[in-house]
Amino acid sequence: MEVPTLDVLYTELERELTRSRFARALRSTLAILVTVAAAAVLVATLATPVLQITGSSMTPTLHDGQLVVSIKGGVFEPGDVIAFYYNNKILVKRVIAGPGDWVDIDKYGNVFVNDQALDEPYLTDKALGECDINLPYQVPDGRYFVMGDHRATSVDSRSSTIGCVAEEQVVGNISFRIWPLTELGPVS
């Protein structure tokens, strides 16, 4: 049996140390990636859910297939676009009035909140739509009166099927459009 030279031993030692450093760096990198991914999932689930828009009830503001970010919590003001739970689905509509407000809609689709005409620059067409509630209507405490931006086809608080949205149902405020990239930006 031949005894290795000192140079061969140093070369082999350097190779083993390099392998050990590489394995440590790989484990460290994987641990960081798993931690970051877990944190991203928690944030996306608990604080800023990402939702995909389906249907046309919010056109022209939001279109079928778009991805939006929702911010949980907060107070919702008239004009805010919110997502809420309804029958194991998440619907997206615009807040028209808050708790205690009086809502009235004329036959042409003009909306009045507390006897003041609502300025709705986000609409392209007004319509009374599906409305089976008695107008004027007072929004109950702890609830929001919501309507889609495509008034002719949207089923919303004007219908007793959906009614006003309770605060507990609200997923969050739709704040940002992230897909498609050509339409990236805030939702208003």
C-alpha positions in Angstrom: 0.0 0.0 0.0 1.3 3.4 -1.1 1.3 6.3 1.4 -0.2 9.5 -0.1 1.9 12.5 -0.4 1.3 15.7 1.6 0.1 17.5 -1.6 -2.5 14.7 -2.3 -3.7 14.9 1.3 -4.1 18.7 1.1 -5.9 18.4 -2.3 -8.3 15.8 -0.8 -8.9 17.9 2.3 -9.7 21.0 0.2 -12.2 19.0 -1.9 -13.9 17.7 1.2 -14.1 21.2 2.8 -15.5 22.6 -0.4 -18.2 19.8 -0.6 -19.1 20.5 3.1 -19.4 24.3 2.5 -21.5 23.7 -0.6 -23.9 21.3 1.3 -24.2 23.9 4.2 -24.9 26.7 1.7 -27.5 24.6 -0.1 -29.2 23.7 3.1 -29.2 27.3 4.2 -30.6 28.6 0.9 -33.4 26.0 0.9 -34.3 26.9 4.5 -34.5 30.6 3.6 -36.6 29.8 0.5 -39.0 27.7 2.5 -39.3 30.3 5.2 -40.0 33.1 2.6 -42.5 31.0 0.8 -44.4 30.2 4.0 -44.4 33.8 5.0 -45.7 34.8 1.5 -48.5 32.3 1.8 -49.4 33.5 5.3 -49.5 37.1 4.1 -51.4 36.3 1.0 -54.0 34.3 2.9 -54.3 36.4 6.1 -53.7 40.0 5.0 -53.8 40.4 1.2 -55.7 37.7 -0.6 -55.3 37.6 -4.4 -58.6 37.1 -6.2 -59.5 36.3 -9.8 -62.5 38.2 -11.2 -65.1 36.1 -12.9 -68.2 37.5 -14.7 -69.1 40.9 -15.9 -70.9 42.5 -13.0 -68.0 45.0 -12.4 -67.3 46.1 -16.0 -65.9 48.5 -17.0 -63.9 48.7 -13.7 -62.9 45.0 -13.6 -63.0 42.4 -16.3 -63.3 38.6 -16.3 -59.9 36.9 -15.7 -58.2 39.8 -14.0 -56.3 39.2 -10.8 -56.7 41.7 -7.9 -55.2 42.1 -4.5 -57.6 42.6 -1.5 -56.6 44.3 1.7 -58.3 42.9 4.8 -59.8 45.1 7.5 -60.5 48.7 7.7 -63.6 50.9 7.3 -65.3 50.9 3.9 -66.4 54.1 2.3 -68.9 54.7 -0.5 -67.0 54.2 -3.8 -64.7 51.4 -2.4 -64.7 48.2 -4.3 -64.9 45.2 -1.9 -64.9 41.5 -2.0 -67.3 39.5 0.3 -68.5 36.0 0.9 -71.9 34.9 -0.4 -73.0 31.2 -0.5 -69.4 29.8 -0.5 -68.4 32.3 -3.3 -66.6 35.5 -3.2 -68.4 38.4 -4.9 -66.9 41.8 -5.8 -69.1 44.9 -5.8 -68.8 48.6 -5.0 -69.9 50.1 -1.7 -72.8 52.6 -2.3 -73.9 53.3 1.2 -73.0 52.5 4.8 -74.9 51.6 7.9 -77.9 53.9 8.5 -77.8 55.6 5.1 -81.0 55.9 3.0 -80.7 54.6 -0.7 -83.1 55.5 -3.5 -82.8 54.6 -7.2 -85.0 56.1 -9.9 -86.3 54.2 -12.9 -83.4 55.6 -15.0 -80.8 54.1 -12.6 -79.8 57.3 -10.9 -78.7 56.5 -7.3 -79.4 58.8 -4.4 -77.8 58.4 -0.9 -79.5 60.4 1.9 -81.3 62.4 -0.8 -78.0 63.4 -2.6 -77.4 62.2 -6.1 -74.4 59.9 -6.2 -71.5 61.0 -8.5 -70.5 57.7 -10.3 -67.8 58.5 -12.9 -66.9 54.7 -13.0 -70.2 53.9 -14.8 -70.7 53.8 -18.5 -74.5 53.0 -18.4 -77.0 53.4 -15.6 -79.9 51.0 -15.1 -82.3 50.1 -12.4 -81.5 46.4 -12.9 -82.9 43.6 -10.8 -84.5 45.5 -7.9 -87.1 43.8 -5.7 -86.5 45.9 -2.5 -88.8 48.7 -1.4 -87.2 52.1 -2.2 -86.2 54.3 -0.5 -84.2 51.7 1.6 -82.4 52.2 4.9 -79.2 50.2 5.2 -79.3 48.2 8.5 -76.6 48.7 11.2 -73.4 46.8 10.6 -74.1 46.4 6.8 -73.2 47.9 3.5 -75.3 48.5 0.4 -73.3 47.3 -2.6 -73.8 47.4 -6.4 -71.9 46.2 -9.4 -70.7 48.7 -11.9 -72.5 46.9 -14.8 -75.9 47.8 -13.3 -78.1 46.1 -16.0 -76.7 42.6 -15.2 -75.3 42.8 -11.6 -77.2 41.0 -8.8 -76.4 43.0 -5.7 -78.0 44.7 -2.7 -80.9 45.8 -5.0 -82.0 42.2 -4.8 -83.3 40.5 -1.7 -81.4 37.4 -2.9 -78.1 39.1 -1.8 -79.2 42.0 0.2 -76.9 44.2 2.2 -73.5 42.9 3.1 -72.6 42.3 6.8 -69.2 43.4 8.0 -68.3 39.8 8.9 -68.8 38.8 5.2 -66.3 41.3 3.9 -63.0 39.7 2.7 -61.4 43.1 2.1 -61.0 46.2 0.0 -60.0 45.6 -3.6 -57.0 47.9 -4.0 -54.8 46.8 -6.8 -55.0 45.0 -10.1 -52.0 42.7 -10.8 -53.0 40.8 -13.9 -52.8 41.3 -16.8 -49.6 43.3 -16.5 -50.8 45.8 -19.2 -53.5 46.9 -16.7 -51.4 46.8 -13.5 -52.4 49.5 -11.1 -54.8 50.7 -8.5 -58.5 49.9 -8.7 -60.8 52.9 -8.3 
